[in-house]
Amino acid sequence: MTTLGRGHHLRLADGLGSLPTPYGEHFVRLFTHGTLDVELYAPRGTDPQQPHSRDEVYVVASGSGTFFCDAMRVVFQPGDVLFVPAGVEHRFEDFSDDLAVWVFFYGPEGGEDAASAESA
């Protein structure tokens, strides 16, 4: 994990060079700041994800396929942005062997909607 000062530059090639991890994981956390965690995720074959406890944004760096989120499916390609609220079932399906996505986790546990509801 990288914790840097004011400026930051993350490279796709550097993240991919860390995958899979020594533990066989297909994601690596590259940066953290406050509630923001930036990861690179590059599943191979299948995507075994479970719902996460915080909101997340995916930015597709390479690859294409179908993204399942909350009973809906969309076709994705490089450059696309995908949002998943905390606690929602989601996964990449029928994706190419070169799939790599930047993942941005942020906000409080339970997601921003839960935090807004609690403060109302």
N, CA and C atoms as a LAMMPS dump frame, in Angstrom:
ITEM: TIMESTEP
0
ITEM: NUMBER OF ATOMS
360
ITEM: BOX BOUNDS ff ff ff
-5.0000000000000000e+02 5.0000000000000000e+02
-5.0000000000000000e+02 5.0000000000000000e+02
-5.0000000000000000e+02 5.0000000000000000e+02
ITEM: ATOMS id mol type element x y z
1 1 1 N 0.858 -1.178 0
2 1 2 C 0 0 0
3 1 3 C 0.897 1.23 0
4 2 1 N 0.462 2.235 -0.715
5 2 2 C 1.232 3.46 -0.821
6 2 3 C 0.516 4.566 -0.076
7 3 1 N 1.239 5.276 0.752
8 3 2 C 0.709 6.473 1.381
9 3 3 C 1.661 7.592 1.01
10 4 1 N 1.199 8.507 0.189
11 4 2 C 2.043 9.579 -0.31
12 4 3 C 1.556 10.925 0.178
13 5 1 N 2.32 11.935 -0.141
14 5 2 C 1.97 13.297 0.238
15 5 3 C 0.889 13.866 -0.655
16 6 1 N 1.058 15.111 -1.024
17 6 2 C 0.016 15.837 -1.748
18 6 3 C -0.211 15.33 -3.165
19 7 1 N 0.838 15.03 -3.89
20 7 2 C 0.701 14.572 -5.263
21 7 3 C 0.771 13.062 -5.34
22 8 1 N 0.156 12.539 -6.363
23 8 2 C 0.141 11.088 -6.509
24 8 3 C 0.084 10.691 -7.969
25 9 1 N 0.722 9.583 -8.259
26 9 2 C 0.666 9.049 -9.617
27 9 3 C 0.705 7.538 -9.509
28 10 1 N -0.372 6.89 -9.887
29 10 2 C -0.447 5.431 -9.879
30 10 3 C -0.421 4.949 -11.315
31 11 1 N 0.344 3.9 -11.567
32 11 2 C 0.464 3.353 -12.915
33 11 3 C -0.173 1.97 -12.983
34 12 1 N -0.94 1.746 -14.029
35 12 2 C -1.587 0.46 -14.244
36 12 3 C -0.546 -0.658 -14.269
37 13 1 N 0.553 -0.466 -14.984
38 13 2 C 1.576 -1.505 -15.11
39 13 3 C 2.163 -1.89 -13.755
40 14 1 N 2.362 -0.904 -12.873
41 14 2 C 2.913 -1.204 -11.55
42 14 3 C 1.933 -2.05 -10.741
43 15 1 N 0.658 -1.701 -10.801
44 15 2 C -0.353 -2.48 -10.091
45 15 3 C -0.453 -3.897 -10.627
46 16 1 N -0.478 -4.024 -11.947
47 16 2 C -0.565 -5.361 -12.554
48 16 3 C 0.664 -6.204 -12.215
49 17 1 N 1.82 -5.545 -12.065
50 17 2 C 3.039 -6.259 -11.702
51 17 3 C 2.99 -6.843 -10.296
52 18 1 N 2.052 -6.369 -9.478
53 18 2 C 1.888 -6.873 -8.106
54 18 3 C 0.856 -7.989 -8.019
55 19 1 N 0.251 -8.346 -9.156
56 19 2 C -0.83 -9.346 -9.157
57 19 3 C -0.429 -10.597 -9.917
58 20 1 N -0.927 -11.748 -9.537
59 20 2 C -1.614 -11.964 -8.268
60 20 3 C -0.641 -11.776 -7.107
61 21 1 N -1.172 -11.503 -5.929
62 21 2 C -0.336 -11.318 -4.746
63 21 3 C 0.27 -12.656 -4.335
64 22 1 N 1.211 -12.658 -3.415
65 22 2 C 1.775 -13.922 -2.93
66 22 3 C 0.718 -14.853 -2.322
67 23 1 N -0.426 -14.278 -1.935
68 23 2 C -1.519 -15.069 -1.36
69 23 3 C -2.546 -15.487 -2.413
70 24 1 N -2.25 -15.195 -3.681
71 24 2 C -3.136 -15.592 -4.764
72 24 3 C -4.296 -14.637 -4.997
73 25 1 N -4.287 -13.472 -4.338
74 25 2 C -5.375 -12.505 -4.513
75 25 3 C -5.197 -11.75 -5.823
76 26 1 N -6.321 -11.358 -6.404
77 26 2 C -6.298 -10.647 -7.679
78 26 3 C -6.646 -9.175 -7.511
79 27 1 N -6.368 -8.628 -6.335
80 27 2 C -6.52 -7.197 -6.101
81 27 3 C -5.362 -6.743 -5.22
82 28 1 N -5.023 -5.475 -5.365
83 28 2 C -3.964 -4.901 -4.542
84 28 3 C -4.355 -3.457 -4.205
85 29 1 N -4.223 -3.095 -2.927
86 29 2 C -4.474 -1.709 -2.511
87 29 3 C -3.209 -0.921 -2.796
88 30 1 N -3.375 0.191 -3.527
89 30 2 C -2.228 0.984 -3.955
90 30 3 C -2.145 2.339 -3.275
91 31 1 N -3.253 2.807 -2.709
92 31 2 C -3.265 4.151 -2.132
93 31 3 C -4.4 4.253 -1.134
94 32 1 N -4.157 5.003 -0.075
95 32 2 C -5.217 5.299 0.884
96 32 3 C -5.053 6.736 1.367
97 33 1 N -6.179 7.408 1.558
98 33 2 C -6.19 8.785 2.064
99 33 3 C -7.565 9.042 2.676
100 34 1 N -7.615 9.265 3.969
101 34 2 C -8.912 9.44 4.633
102 34 3 C -9.767 8.207 4.427
103 35 1 N -10.985 8.396 3.908
104 35 2 C -11.867 7.247 3.664
105 35 3 C -11.645 6.627 2.292
106 36 1 N -10.763 7.21 1.49
107 36 2 C -10.537 6.715 0.13
108 36 3 C -9.489 5.607 0.107
109 37 1 N -9.837 4.482 -0.504
110 37 2 C -8.894 3.408 -0.794
111 37 3 C -8.918 3.185 -2.299
112 38 1 N -7.746 3.157 -2.928
113 38 2 C -7.645 2.892 -4.355
114 38 3 C -6.979 1.535 -4.53
115 39 1 N -7.658 0.664 -5.261
116 39 2 C -7.149 -0.676 -5.524
117 39 3 C -7.135 -0.925 -7.02
118 40 1 N -6.392 -1.937 -7.405
119 40 2 C -6.464 -2.453 -8.762
120 40 3 C -6.967 -3.878 -8.643
121 41 1 N -7.97 -4.223 -9.442
122 41 2 C -8.586 -5.548 -9.396
123 41 3 C -8.508 -6.159 -10.784
124 42 1 N -7.97 -7.371 -10.863
125 42 2 C -7.821 -8.052 -12.15
126 42 3 C -8.17 -9.531 -11.975
127 43 1 N -9.469 -9.842 -11.893
128 43 2 C -9.863 -11.244 -11.717
129 43 3 C -9.535 -12.05 -12.969
130 44 1 N -9.375 -13.33 -12.783
131 44 2 C -9.11 -14.219 -13.906
132 44 3 C -10.084 -15.386 -13.837
133 45 1 N -10.779 -15.639 -14.939
134 45 2 C -11.73 -16.753 -14.996
135 45 3 C -13.104 -16.391 -14.475
136 46 1 N -13.22 -16.26 -13.164
137 46 2 C -14.498 -15.881 -12.543
138 46 3 C -14.255 -14.767 -11.537
139 47 1 N -15.31 -14.093 -11.171
140 47 2 C -15.239 -12.999 -10.199
141 47 3 C -15.991 -13.421 -8.947
142 48 1 N -15.286 -13.759 -7.875
143 48 2 C -15.942 -14.27 -6.666
144 48 3 C -16.379 -13.201 -5.665
145 49 1 N -16.49 -11.958 -6.091
146 49 2 C -16.797 -10.881 -5.154
147 49 3 C -18.09 -11.103 -4.378
148 50 1 N -18.081 -10.572 -3.169
149 50 2 C -19.266 -10.483 -2.32
150 50 3 C -19.553 -8.998 -2.115
151 51 1 N -20.776 -8.639 -1.697
152 51 2 C -21.062 -7.219 -1.449
153 51 3 C -20.064 -6.614 -0.454
154 52 1 N -19.721 -5.36 -0.677
155 52 2 C -18.78 -4.651 0.183
156 52 3 C -19.523 -3.724 1.143
157 53 1 N -18.842 -3.342 2.197
158 53 2 C -19.473 -2.535 3.243
159 53 3 C -19.414 -1.032 2.971
160 54 1 N -18.711 -0.625 1.901
161 54 2 C -18.637 0.8 1.556
162 54 3 C -18.992 0.98 0.083
163 55 1 N -19.359 2.2 -0.282
164 55 2 C -19.627 2.518 -1.681
165 55 3 C -18.342 2.342 -2.483
166 56 1 N -18.489 2.007 -3.776
167 56 2 C -17.31 1.844 -4.617
168 56 3 C -17.592 2.278 -6.051
169 57 1 N -16.529 2.727 -6.685
170 57 2 C -16.551 3.117 -8.093
171 57 3 C -15.476 2.307 -8.797
172 58 1 N -15.833 1.719 -9.945
173 58 2 C -14.876 1.02 -10.796
174 58 3 C -14.632 1.88 -12.028
175 59 1 N -13.371 1.956 -12.452
176 59 2 C -13.02 2.554 -13.729
177 59 3 C -12.307 1.453 -14.515
178 60 1 N -12.876 1.081 -15.654
179 60 2 C -12.337 -0.015 -16.445
180 60 3 C -11.086 0.472 -17.174
181 61 1 N -9.934 -0.117 -16.813
182 61 2 C -8.66 0.237 -17.44
183 61 3 C -8.424 -0.581 -18.706
184 62 1 N -8.755 -1.87 -18.645
185 62 2 C -8.614 -2.734 -19.819
186 62 3 C -9.614 -3.874 -19.715
187 63 1 N -9.926 -4.44 -20.859
188 63 2 C -10.854 -5.564 -20.904
189 63 3 C -12.287 -5.137 -21.16
190 64 1 N -13.116 -6.144 -21.366
191 64 2 C -14.535 -5.906 -21.634
192 64 3 C -15.319 -7.105 -21.127
193 65 1 N -16.625 -6.944 -21.052
194 65 2 C -17.482 -8.021 -20.586
195 65 3 C -18.831 -7.484 -20.151
196 66 1 N -19.43 -8.18 -19.198
197 66 2 C -20.726 -7.802 -18.648
198 66 3 C -20.569 -7.585 -17.152
199 67 1 N -21.229 -6.549 -16.643
200 67 2 C -21.195 -6.263 -15.218
201 67 3 C -22.592 -6.47 -14.653
202 68 1 N -22.69 -7.325 -13.643
203 68 2 C -23.953 -7.59 -12.951
204 68 3 C -23.961 -6.759 -11.676
205 69 1 N -25.041 -6.004 -11.472
206 69 2 C -25.171 -5.187 -10.27
207 69 3 C -26.645 -5.047 -9.927
208 70 1 N -27.018 -5.565 -8.759
209 70 2 C -28.377 -5.391 -8.253
210 70 3 C -29.427 -5.856 -9.274
211 71 1 N -29.241 -7.062 -9.8
212 71 2 C -30.165 -7.721 -10.73
213 71 3 C -30.183 -7.106 -12.134
214 72 1 N -29.24 -6.204 -12.44
215 72 2 C -29.147 -5.627 -13.777
216 72 3 C -27.788 -5.981 -14.381
217 73 1 N -27.735 -6.06 -15.694
218 73 2 C -26.49 -6.338 -16.397
219 73 3 C -26.239 -5.246 -17.431
220 74 1 N -24.974 -4.809 -17.503
221 74 2 C -24.561 -3.84 -18.522
222 74 3 C -23.274 -4.335 -19.159
223 75 1 N -23.106 -4.043 -20.439
224 75 2 C -21.872 -4.351 -21.149
225 75 3 C -20.894 -3.216 -20.861
226 76 1 N -19.632 -3.556 -20.567
227 76 2 C -18.627 -2.536 -20.273
228 76 3 C -17.413 -2.697 -21.175
229 77 1 N -16.639 -1.62 -21.264
230 77 2 C -15.408 -1.591 -22.054
231 77 3 C -14.453 -0.588 -21.402
232 78 1 N -13.19 -0.522 -21.869
233 78 2 C -12.24 0.415 -21.261
234 78 3 C -12.761 1.848 -21.271
235 79 1 N -12.528 2.517 -20.154
236 79 2 C -12.971 3.9 -19.996
237 79 3 C -14.301 4.033 -19.291
238 80 1 N -15.063 2.947 -19.174
239 80 2 C -16.363 3.013 -18.508
240 80 3 C -16.195 3.144 -16.998
241 81 1 N -17.177 3.789 -16.371
242 81 2 C -17.233 3.956 -14.921
243 81 3 C -18.478 3.249 -14.419
244 82 1 N -18.306 2.443 -13.357
245 82 2 C -19.405 1.671 -12.77
246 82 3 C -19.491 1.999 -11.287
247 83 1 N -20.693 2.265 -10.786
248 83 2 C -20.89 2.58 -9.37
249 83 3 C -21.666 1.467 -8.69
250 84 1 N -21.251 1.109 -7.474
251 84 2 C -21.938 0.089 -6.687
252 84 3 C -22.137 0.626 -5.271
253 85 1 N -23.386 0.782 -4.842
254 85 2 C -23.624 1.194 -3.459
255 85 3 C -23.208 0.094 -2.481
256 86 1 N -22.887 0.481 -1.284
257 86 2 C -22.514 -0.472 -0.244
258 86 3 C -23.598 -1.536 -0.084
259 87 1 N -23.17 -2.786 0.096
260 87 2 C -24.085 -3.876 0.39
261 87 3 C -24.795 -4.499 -0.793
262 88 1 N -24.542 -4.021 -2.013
263 88 2 C -25.248 -4.507 -3.194
264 88 3 C -24.452 -5.629 -3.875
265 89 1 N -25.152 -6.7 -4.255
266 89 2 C -24.525 -7.809 -4.963
267 89 3 C -24.064 -7.335 -6.339
268 90 1 N -22.825 -7.705 -6.704
269 90 2 C -22.274 -7.309 -7.998
270 90 3 C -21.118 -8.229 -8.364
271 91 1 N -20.811 -8.281 -9.674
272 91 2 C -19.677 -9.082 -10.153
273 91 3 C -19.485 -8.829 -11.654
274 92 1 N -18.279 -9.137 -12.107
275 92 2 C -17.963 -9.099 -13.528
276 92 3 C -18.244 -10.484 -14.097
277 93 1 N -18.878 -10.523 -15.264
278 93 2 C -19.247 -11.789 -15.905
279 93 3 C -18.767 -11.785 -17.354
280 94 1 N -18.488 -12.971 -17.878
281 94 2 C -18.114 -13.122 -19.29
282 94 3 C -17.092 -12.071 -19.717
283 95 1 N -16.055 -11.892 -18.902
284 95 2 C -15.076 -10.842 -19.171
285 95 3 C -13.837 -11.4 -19.855
286 96 1 N -13.142 -10.515 -20.557
287 96 2 C -11.932 -10.887 -21.288
288 96 3 C -10.783 -11.154 -20.314
289 97 1 N -9.771 -11.875 -20.812
290 97 2 C -8.63 -12.269 -19.981
291 97 3 C -7.769 -11.098 -19.526
292 98 1 N -7.947 -9.938 -20.141
293 98 2 C -7.126 -8.779 -19.775
294 98 3 C -7.859 -7.782 -18.88
295 99 1 N -8.96 -8.21 -18.253
296 99 2 C -9.733 -7.29 -17.422
297 99 3 C -8.88 -6.745 -16.28
298 100 1 N -8.861 -5.432 -16.155
299 100 2 C -8.235 -4.729 -15.034
300 100 3 C -9.071 -3.491 -14.757
301 101 1 N -9.457 -3.32 -13.504
302 101 2 C -10.273 -2.168 -13.135
303 101 3 C -9.675 -1.474 -11.918
304 102 1 N -9.68 -0.151 -11.969
305 102 2 C -9.36 0.638 -10.786
306 102 3 C -10.591 0.592 -9.892
307 103 1 N -10.38 0.444 -8.604
308 103 2 C -11.487 0.394 -7.648
309 103 3 C -11.267 1.497 -6.623
310 104 1 N -12.294 2.317 -6.427
311 104 2 C -12.249 3.408 -5.455
312 104 3 C -13.303 3.15 -4.387
313 105 1 N -12.881 2.715 -3.21
314 105 2 C -13.773 2.581 -2.057
315 105 3 C -13.718 3.896 -1.291
316 106 1 N -14.878 4.367 -0.827
317 106 2 C -14.886 5.643 -0.116
318 106 3 C -16.078 5.705 0.831
319 107 1 N -16.014 6.678 1.716
320 107 2 C -17.13 6.959 2.605
321 107 3 C -17.207 6.021 3.797
322 108 1 N -18.303 6.168 4.545
323 108 2 C -18.462 5.402 5.778
324 108 3 C -18.918 3.967 5.529
325 109 1 N -18.732 3.128 6.531
326 109 2 C -19.292 1.777 6.496
327 109 3 C -20.797 1.9 6.287
328 110 1 N -21.36 1.061 5.439
329 110 2 C -22.789 1.131 5.135
330 110 3 C -23.122 2.042 3.981
331 111 1 N -22.15 2.844 3.533
332 111 2 C -22.351 3.722 2.388
333 111 3 C -22.862 5.086 2.765
334 112 1 N -22.796 6.01 1.805
335 112 2 C -23.226 7.375 2.061
336 112 3 C -24.723 7.496 2.273
337 113 1 N -25.54 6.659 1.612
338 113 2 C -26.977 6.723 1.834
339 113 3 C -27.318 6.401 3.279
340 114 1 N -26.639 5.392 3.848
341 114 2 C -26.881 5.016 5.246
342 114 3 C -26.469 6.141 6.174
343 115 1 N -25.339 6.776 5.883
344 115 2 C -24.862 7.885 6.712
345 115 3 C -25.813 9.061 6.643
346 116 1 N -26.361 9.365 5.449
347 116 2 C -27.323 10.455 5.284
348 116 3 C -28.594 10.186 6.055
349 117 1 N -29.061 8.939 6.019
350 117 2 C -30.287 8.563 6.733
351 117 3 C -30.104 8.702 8.237
352 118 1 N -28.905 8.361 8.736
353 118 2 C -28.646 8.437 10.178
354 118 3 C -28.606 9.873 10.667
355 119 1 N -28.139 10.802 9.819
356 119 2 C -28.025 12.195 10.255
357 119 3 C -29.321 12.977 10.068
358 120 1 N -30.294 12.384 9.37
359 120 2 C -31.547 13.104 9.111
360 120 3 C -32.448 13.118 10.327
